[in-house]
């Protein structure tokens, strides 16, 4: 007997097949019993009829509990009333396991309870929808870069030094006599890659030891980070716009059922069209002041500020040339206005704030060494990084897109904790 997945049953209409899956719920009506199964690719109704279904299967029906694992054999039949448009008329059932009482009942549960049972909560339709969209976000981003001739490089997770600040590092012993740190970003290594390949990107986990408890922060999160040689700030601003457009287009094209499960207003995603709004830091600052915020020039924008700015627009906004003192040491200063850096952030609309941060890198070795010293970073740890400027230095630029923040925006989530399979938060390291 052919074992098929639920998403392919349409190819087997009027044929006898076997489907393996888990029971989501059941109901009965007279001599008919209904089982609703999921297998990871979809859901299907399995109909049991006395006199047509094996009696042993009928007798098993009362024992079947939510999440029991089954192999159902029967004939595929088209039925527009059924989930997915097809049902299976059951001939027989093989039980792998009768599940114990499932802790997540069809009722309201608190977030803490659901997070404690995250390993089971992943099975719910909402969580599966979110994580399928996450898959599409990552897949479409990688395809976007691959199609433009970028080379994928993997950045190390264990690093010898800080990338963006020593106070936000997770430290570990490295074979007893050295310290190592969990990576804050793959950017520095992508700069080395750009000098070898021209255009590179990495996609992987990064870590921040900030003690933040906002809806936008995780201690472990994923980024996709491109870096380009012979590029400036304008180059990557255009690249960032193209990337976001490609991601949104892919989600709208392939994930309509998931967006419906999430009750996402897709009209807000459909209006993500070029060109995006572009502001200098000074112009964004004026928006905040006009809204009554007492913020001085030189102050970085917090999450609340970003929300206020992004609420002014119906599509992403790029803000560039922040005060240099608010940016990391590797950012290049604007030669026409040295007090600002050649950097940019992309804020998602609907109040979701920053999803991309990046800029043009300092490419003069002496200036970079001065900045490392001013940041009070150990020069020996960055000697290799400065070396990149000693042997054929070129203008180069890049950025990082936060996967979870992007998924949260596209899905319309209240918190990024649902945008990753197993979130790591200030107060959560389990399961």
N, C-alpha and C positions, 0 to 999 in steps of 0.2 A: 504494500500500500504506500502511495506517495505521501511523504510528509511535506506539507507546504506551510508557508507563512500567511498570516491573515491578509497582508497587503497584496498578495498575489492570487487570492481565491477566485477573482474574476476570470482568470485564465483557465479555471477548472470547472466552469459551470456545468452542472448535470453529471459531474464525475465524482467518484468516491475518493476521498482524501482523508488524511489524518492531520489534525492540528494539535500542537502541544502548547499549553499555556496555563494561565492562572485564572481562577474564578474570581470575578469582581463582584457579582451578585447573582441572585437567582430568584425566580418567581414561578408560581404555578397557576393554572386556570383549568379546572376540571381534569380531563385526562391528558392535558398537555403540560409539560414542564419546560421551563426556559432557563438556560444557563448563558451568562454573558462572560466571555473569555477575553483575555488580552494576552498577547505574546511578545510585546515590545514593538511590533510593527503596526498594530491596530487592534480593534475590538470586533468581535463577531458574536452573534446570537446563535446558540446551539439549541435546537428544538427537539425535545424528547416526546414521543407520542406512544401511549400504551398500545400495544399490539404491533407497532412498527419498530420500536426500539427494543434492543435486547432487555429482557426482564431483569437481568442482573444489574444493568445500568439504572433502570427505573428504581430498583430497590436501594441503590446507592444514594439516590437523590437526597433523602433526609439527612444523610451524614455529611454531605459536602458543605464545607465552610468557606467563608471569604478567604481568598489567597491559596486555597487548595490547588495543587498542581495536577494537571490532567492531560491525557492524550485522548482526544475525541475523534472518532472515525465516523464518517457519514457522507452524504451527498450534498454538494454545493448547489444552492438554489438562489436565483435572483429574487429579492424581495425589497422593494424600495422603502418599506416601513422599517426594515431592520437597520441597526447601526452598520454603516459602511455599504448598505445596499445589497448585501448578501447574507444568507443564513446557511447553516449546515443542519441537515436533517439527520439526527444522530442514529447510528446503527448500534454503536457500542462505545464504552468508556474504559480506559485504563487509568487507574489512580496511581500517581507517584507518591503523593502524601496528602493526608487530610490535615490541613493546617490547624494549629491551636487558635484560640480566640484572638482575633486580630486586635491590637491595641488602639489602632486609629479607626474609630467608629465614624459612621456617616453623621457627624454632628460637629459643632464648633469646638475647636481645641485652641488653647493658648499657644503663642509662638514658642515659648520655652518648652512646652511639651512636644511640639512638632519638631523642634530642633534636637531635642534629646532622642527623638526617634527618626532622625534624618535618614538613616539607612533604610527605613520603611516608607517614609514620607515621599521618597523619590518615586514611588510607584503610583502616586496620585496623578490624575490627568493634568492638573495644573503644573505640577513640577516637571512632568515629562514634556509638556509643551514648552516650558521655559528652556529646558536643557536641550531640546531639539533646535530651538532658535539659537541658543549659544553655539551649537555645532555649526549652524549655517553662518553665523557671524564669523567664526574662525575660518571655516572653509572658504567663504567668499573673500575674506581678507587675504588669505594665502594665495588664492587663485589670482586676485588682483595683482599682487606683486610678481607672481610667477609669470603672468602674461606680459608683464613689462620688463622681463629680463633680469629680475632680482635673483640672487642666489640665497637660499636658506642656509644660515649658519646657526649652530647651537652655542649659546653663551654659557659659561660655567655658572653653576649655582653657588659653589663655594668660591669665595674671592678673598684676596689678602688685604683688602682695604675698602674704605667707604667710597661710594660714588656720589652721594648727595648729602651726606651729613652723618657724623659719627654718633649722634644721639638717637638715630633711628635704625640701628643695626642689631641683628640677632647674632650674638657671638658664640663660638664653640671652640673647644680645644682641637687642635690639629696634630694628632699623634703626640700629644703631651708637651711639646716644646715650642709650639707656635699657636697663634690665634688665627682662626679663620672666621669668615662672616657669610651669612646668607645674603645672596645678591639682592641689591635694591633695584638693579637695572642691568640689562645686557648692553647698554649703549656704548660704553667705553670699548668693549670687545668688538662691537659692530663697526666702530670707527677703524679699528685695525683691519677688519674684513673689507671695508669699503676701499682701503688703500690697496688691497689685493685683487678685489673682484669688481670694483666700481660701484655696484649697487647690491646691497645685502639686506637681509632682515632676519630677526630671530622671533620666536614665539615660545614663551615659556613662563614658568612661575617666578615671581619676585616677592620680596618680603620687606615689610616696614615695621619697625618696633615702636611706632607711634602709639601712644595711649589714647587713641581716638575712639569715640563711641557715637559716631554719626552714621546716618543711613548710607553714606558713600564710602565708608572705610572698611577694609579688611586687612588683616595682618599678612595674609598670603593671597596674592591675586596674580592674574595672568596679564601679560602685555605682549603686543606685537610691535616690534621696533625696527623700522627701516632706517638705513643710513646710506647717503649718496655722496660720492666724490664729485668734485667740480660742480657743486650746488650751493645755492644761497638760500636765504630765508624765503624769498618768493617761490623758489622751486618747491620747497616742502609745504608751503601753504597751499599751492595748487595740488600737490600730491595728497594732502590730508583731505581736501574737498573731494577729490576723485575717489578716495578710499571709502569715505562715508557714503557717498552716492552708490557705490558698488554694493556695499553691505546692505543698505536699505532696499535697494532694488532686488537683491537676491532673496531677502526675507519676504518681501511682498509677493515675489513670484512663486516661491516654493513653500511658504509656511502660513498660508491663509487659514487652514484648519486650526493650527496652534494659536494664531492670533484671535480666532473666534472663541476658542476655549478661554483665553485670557480676557475676553471682552475688550480687546484693545480697539481704540478708535483709529482705524487705519487711514482715515482721511488726513490725520495729522502727519502720518508717515508719507502719504502720497504727495504731500506738498513740499517734501524735501527735494527741491530742485535747484540747480545752479542758476545764478551765482549765489554763494553764501554771503551773509553780511560780514563786512570787514571793518574793524575799528582799531584805532590806536588806543593804547592804555589811557592816554589823556582824555579821549572821547568817552571811554567807558567810565572813567572816574567822574566825568561830568554827569553822566546818567545817574550815578549813585548820589551825587550831591543834589541833583534836581529832585531826587526822591526823598531828600531829607537826611541822608547819611552824612555824618560828620567824619569824613575821611580825608586825610592829607596826602599830597603827592609823595610817592615813595613807599606808601603802605601797600602791601600785597593784598589781594582780594581773598576773603574767606568764602566758605561755602554759602553763607547767606548773601554775600555780595554777588557771587556768581549766579545764584538763583534770581536775584532781582534783575540782573542784566539780561539773562537768558529769557526771562518772562517778557521782555520787550520785543522778542522776535519769534516768528513762527517757524524758523529753521535755524540750523547752526550758525553761530557767530564766531568769527576768528578775531581774537584780540592780540595785537602784536606790539613789540617794543615796550616791554615792562621796564621799570627801573632796574638797573643792573644789580643793585644791592639786594634785590629780592630773588635773584636767579642764582643758579649753581655756578661754581667757579669756571666751568668749561665753556660757558656762553661767551660769544664774541660781542664786544661792545660796538655800537653803531659808530662808525668813524665820523659821521656828520653830527652826532649828538652822543658823546661818550657816556653820558649819565644813564643811557638806556641800553638794553641788550637787544641783539638781533634774535628775538625769541617770539614764540607765539603759543597761545592756548586756543583750543576749540571748545566752546561751550555748547552743549546740546540744548535744544529748546525745551519748553514745558517745565522749566525750573530744574533740570537735571544737572546743570553745571558742567565742569570740566571733564571731557573724555579723552582729550589729546593734549599733550604738552611737548614742546620741542623747540628747536632753533638751530641757528648756525653756530658752529663750534670755533673756538679760538684756534687759529692755525699757525700762529707765530710762536716758536718755542720759548723765547725769552719772556714774552708776555704771559704765556701759560705758566711758566715756572713762578713768576711773580704772583699770579693768582692762587696757585697752590700754596705758596708761602703765606699769603694774606688769609687764606682759609684755614691756616694752621693744620695743614695735612702733612703727613710724613713724605718728604720728597722722594725717599728711596722706593716707596710703594708705587709711585707714579712715574718713575724713571722710564719705564717701557712706554707709557702713554705719551710722554714728551717726545720719546724717540720717533713716534709717528710723524712729528713735525720736523725732524732733522733729516729725514731721508725722503725727499720728494713731497713736501707739504703742499696741499692744495686746499682751496675753499671746500668745505663739506658741511653737510647739515643732515638732520634727522629728527625723528620724534618717536613718542611712544603712545599707543592707543590702549587704554584700559579696557580689557574684555568685559569685565563684570559691569562697569559703569555703562558701557555701550549696550549690553544686554538689558540692563535695568531700564534704560531709556526706551529702547525699542519695544520692550514688553510692557512698559508702563508700571514697573514695580515700585513699591514704596521703599524697599531696602535692597542693597546689593547681596544680602545673605542668601537670597533665593536664586541668584544668578550664577552660582557655582555649586557643584555637587555637594561638597563637604566644606562649608565655610569655616574659616579660622578667624575668630574675633578676639577682642581683648579679654573677654570672659568665657571663651569657648574653644576647647581643644578636643571635644568629644562629640560624636563618635569619629 
